[in-house]
Amino acid sequence: MSTRMRAEIEEQPAALRATLDALLPLLPDVASVARGTRQVLFIARGSSDNAAVYGRYLVEVCCGRLGSLASPSVATTYGGRLDLDGVLAVGLSQSGRTREIVETLGWAAECGARTVAVSNVAASPLAEVAELALITEAGEEVAVPATKTYTTQLAALAVLALAMCPGDEVDRLVAELRHAPDEVEGALATAAAAEELADELTAVTGAVVSGRGFGFSAALELALKLKEACYLHAIGLSYADLLHGPIAVVDEDTPAILVAPASGPTLSGMVAVAERVTGAGAKAYGIGGDGRLATACTRTLPGTGLPEWLAPLGLVVPAQLLTEALARRLDIDPDLPRGLGKVTQTDLFGDKQEDINGRSGGAYPRRARGSGQRDRDRAVHHPAPYRST
């Protein structure tokens, strides 16, 4: 069975190249908005929230700034007021139409934050409410599970981080980022191995997916994909949290899937977890890592040669291929999982509730367009902060 999800997985190298071509020239714009801030607040849900986890590691490890994940209900449900002076708020939504994210980004601006949107749609409410919009170039995505819109989000967050990195490192890091689409293209070659691993997973009803550091976001994304597209009870955990009790659920019927970059300070710990799992008689499947992880695991899908800070862009590709292959074996259409649509609204907003096709019964909060606004084909820049009326 041919699926749109598989086709969109294979479109990722081209989508990443187009996104980097569009966004790398905007480094000065990002730096301008981020100037004077000292902390980054990520606002997201679903796959975008997993991308935000990657963003947090980027800004903390590479940029030396505190990063945190927002709780949107503080704004939308409780109406809390926070002092966000000195904060860069980054709203992520592939469609740009998730009302909770749009309203929370607007709320952050009202609380004093500078704002950036990351979306795949330029003419979206999220792009309108932000000072600067980083528009990814994934093209239309039909399958409900996010694939190319997710990896292009990761690329946009890498660009965001580069704008806040020390100047003497930027040229080298840009060159590494430019090479990422080639590595992602190489990762598509794991498709046959992913098919074989899917055969082994058809009988399981649950799995523990674990990573740490830069690999953590890819582990969370795989766990989400296995739940939404394969109806598998999958839990995503840092291996540090896994060792604090949840590892007890790993047994002959519940394997561990361990996601790791090819290098970095978390790799040895991941190898140790694999050895512990297999030593207890359970199965450990690896994605990425090096020869040590491959030896310690029951079976491994190879990763890429990307440096650790970019590893999630490559690690998620075998994870996507595995999810798509497993769904087909379970006679599930991964393009349209039950009960899900392409746009998810977390809460009901009365007559403003939006359906899954993007139609809305009311207006989103939008800035008035002024003569100082600069619209670009792939980035929308609003110099003045959003204020509600």
N, C-alpha and C positions, 0 to 999 in steps of 0.2 A: 504494500500500500504506500503510495506516494503522499507525503503530507506537506502542508505549507510550512509547518514548523521546521522540517528538515531543510526545505528550500531556503528559509530565512536564516537558518544557522549557516548555510553555505554562502550567504550574501554578506556575512560579517566583515571579511577582509576589505571588500570594496566600501562598505559603509564606514568602516574605521578610517580608511584613507580619505574619504570625502569629508568626514567630520574633522579630522586633523587639519586638512587643507583650509577648512572654514574657520576653525577656532584658534589655531596657533597665531595667526596674525592679530588676534584680539588680546594677546598678553598685556599690552599697555593699558587697554581698557579695564581688564580685570584688576590689574595692579592699582589703577586709579580708584576704583570703587573700594578695594580692600585697604587702601592707605588709611592709616589711623586706627584700624581695628586690631584687636589682639586675640580675638577668639572667634571660632567659626561654629555656627549653629546650623545643623542640617535638619531639614523639615521634609519628611517623606513617609510613604507607606509601601508595603508589599516589596516587590523587587527593587523599587527605588530606595527603600529603606536599607536593603542589603548593599546597594551601591553606596549609600551614605556611610555605612560601616567602613568601606574601603576609603572613602573620603576622610573619615576621621583619622585613620592610620596615616594617610598621606600628610595631613596638616600637622599632626603631632610629631611624627617621626622625621619627616622631610623638611617641614617648615618651622618647627619649634613653637607652634601655637596650640593652645588648648582647643580641642574639638569635642562637640557633644551632639547627641541626637535629641531632637525636640520631642516633647509630648504634646501633640496638637490639641488635645482636649483641654489643656491649660488655657488655651485661647478660645477654642470654639464652644466648649461646654461650660467651663468655669468662669470664663471672662476675666482671667487673671491679668494683672498689670505688672510687668517686669521692667527693670532697668536694663535695657539692652544697648546702652551707649558703649561704643567700642566693639560691638559684635557685628560680624558679617553673617547674615542669615542667607542660607542657600536652600531654595525650594526645588525639589526634584519631583517631576511627574512626566512620564513618557508622553502622555496625551496633553498635558497641561490643563486638564479639565477636571481634575479631582478637587471638588469644592473645598474640602477640608484643608488641603495644602495651599490653595489659593488664598483662602481667608487667613490662614496662619501666617503666611508670608506677609500679607498686608498688615496684620496685627504686629508682626515683628518690626516693621517699619514704623508703625505708630509708637512703638516702645523705644525707638531710637536707633534701630539697627540699620546698617546698609544692606541692600538686598540684591541677590543674584538668582536668576531662575535657570534651571537646566531642563529642557524639554525637547521633544522631537517635532513640535509644531510651533512655527513662528507666530501664527495668528491664533494664539491661545490666551485664555484669561491669565494663566500664570506668567507668560511672557509680558503681558500688559501691566501687571501689578508690580513687576520688578524694575529696579534701576537699570540692570543689565541682564539680558537674556542670552544664554549660550545655547544655541539651537543646533542639535545634533542632526546629522545627515543620514539617518538610517533608512529613509523612505518609508512608504506605507508598510505597516506590519499587520498581517491579517490574523495569524494564529494568536489565540489568547495568551499562551505563555510567552512572556517577553524574552527575546533572544538578542536580535541585533539592536533593539532599542536599549537593552541593558548594557551591552558591551560599549556602545557609543556613549552612554552615560558615564561609564568608567573612564573613557578617554577624555570626556569633558571635565571630569573631576581632576584628572591628571594635569590638564591645562590650567585649571584653577589653582592647583598646588604650585605649578611652575611659576605662576605670577607672584607667589609669595615666598619663593625660595631665594636663598642668597644668590646675588648676581653672578658670582664666579662659577657657579655650578650649572647655570641654566643651559648653556650651549650643549654641554655633554648630555644633560637630561633630555633636552629636546631631540637630540640625535637618537637616543635610546627609544623615546616615544615614537619617533618616526618609523622605527624598525618594527614596532609592535604588530602592525597589520600583516607583515610577512610571517611572523611567528604564529599568529592566529591562523593564517592560511595553512601553515604546516600542521597545526593541531587538527585540522579536518581529516588528516590521514589516520586518526585514531578511530574512525568510524567502524572499521571491521572489528577491532578489539572491543569497542563498545557494544557491538551486536553480540559478541561472545559472552561478555559480562552480563548483559541483559538476560541471556538464557539462564544464567545461574541465579538471577534474582527473581525469576517468575514465581517461585514457590514461597517467597518470604512475604510477610505482611507488615513488617516494620524494619527500620534501620536507624542507626545512630550515625549522623554525619558530623565529622569533627575537623576543625582546623584551628590555627592560632595565628595571631599577628596578621600579616597581609593575606594569608590564606583563609582567614576566618570568614570574610565576606563571601568567598566562593563556596564554602561549606554551607553557609546559611542559604545561599541561592539554590544550591543543589537540593537541600532539604525541602525548600518551598516548591521546587519544580516536581519533585517526587510526590509531594502531597497533591498538588493541583492537577497534574497531568497523568499520574499513575495511581492515585488514590491510596498511596502507601503511607502508613503511619511513620513518618520520618521526623526526627528531631535534630536540629542543628545546634551544636554546642562547641564552644572553645574546649580544647582538650584539657585545659586547666580545670574547667567546670566539670567536664566529663569524669575526671578522676575523683571529684568530690561527691561520689555517690551514684550518678546515673550510669556509670560503667557496669553496674550490677545488672542492667537489663540486656547487656550484650551476651548472647548465648548462641547455641547451634542454630536457632531459628531467627535470630536478630543480629545480623552482621554489622560491623562498623565499616563506614566508608571514610577514609582519611585523606584529606586534601592538603597538599603542601607545595610550596615553591621548591625549585631545584636547589636553592641555597638559602642561607640566612640562619639566624639564631634559633628559630623554632623547629628546624628540621630534625635535629637530634631527638628532641622531645617527642616528635611525631613517630619516629622510628621506635622509640621505647614503648609508646602506646601500642603500636602494631605488634610488637613482640609480646606484650602483656596479653593482648586479645587472643592471638593465635596460641600462645602458651596455655591459655585457659580452655582451649578446644573450640573457640569460636572462629569465624572467618573475618579477616580484615582485608578490605579492598582499598587499594591506593589510587589516587589520582595525582599525578605529578611526582614531586620528590626526586630522589636520585637512586643510585643502585642499592644503597642501604635500605631504603624504603621498599624497593621492589623485592629485595631478598626477604624482608620481614613480613611482607603481605602475602595473602593467598593468591591474589592476582592484582595487577596494576595497569592502569591506563597511563601512558607516558604524558608528561606535560610539555613545556617548551623551554627554550633557553633564555627566556626573558629574565632580567634582573628582578630581585624580590619586589621592588616597589611597583613593578608593572605585572607581576606574575598573575594577578587575578584575571587579566584580560585573556590570558592563555588557558588558565585552569578551568574557566567556566565552559570552554568549548567541549572538551570530553564529557563534562557533566551534562551539558545539553544533549549531546549525541546519545548518551546513555539513557537519559530520560525519554527521548523520542523513541528509541529502540524498544525500551521496556514497555512503554504505552502500547505500541503496536502488538507486542507479544501478548499483552493482556486484553487485546481486542477493545482498546480505548482509543477514541479519536483525540489525539493530543491537541488538535487545532481548536477544539471546542469542548473543553471539559465541562461536566455537568455543573449547573448552577453558577457559572462564571461568565462575565462579559469582559470586553476589552477595557472599559472604564469602570472603576469601582468607586462608589460613593459610600463613605463610612457611615454617615448619619443622614437622617432625613431632614431636609430644610424646608418643610412646608411646600409652598407653591414654587420653590426654587429648585426642587429635586430634579436632577438630570438623569435621563435614561442612558443605557449603555451605548447608544448611537450618538451621544453628544448633544441631544436636543434638551433645551432647558426651558422651564416655565418662568424664569425670572432672570434678572441681570446679575452678573458677577460684579464685584467691586472693581472698578476700572479707574485708572488715572485719566485726567483730562490731558489730551495731547497738546503740547506747547511748541512754540517755534524753536525751542532749544533741543527738541528731540531729534535724535539721529536714528533713522531706520536703515538697517543693513539687510542684505538678502538673508543672512544667517545669524544675525545678532540684532536685538532690539535694545537700544540704550535710552534709558530715561534718566537724565541728569538729576532731577529733583526727587527726593524720597516720596513714597506714597503717603498720602493722607486721606483718611476716609471722610466722607461728607455726611 
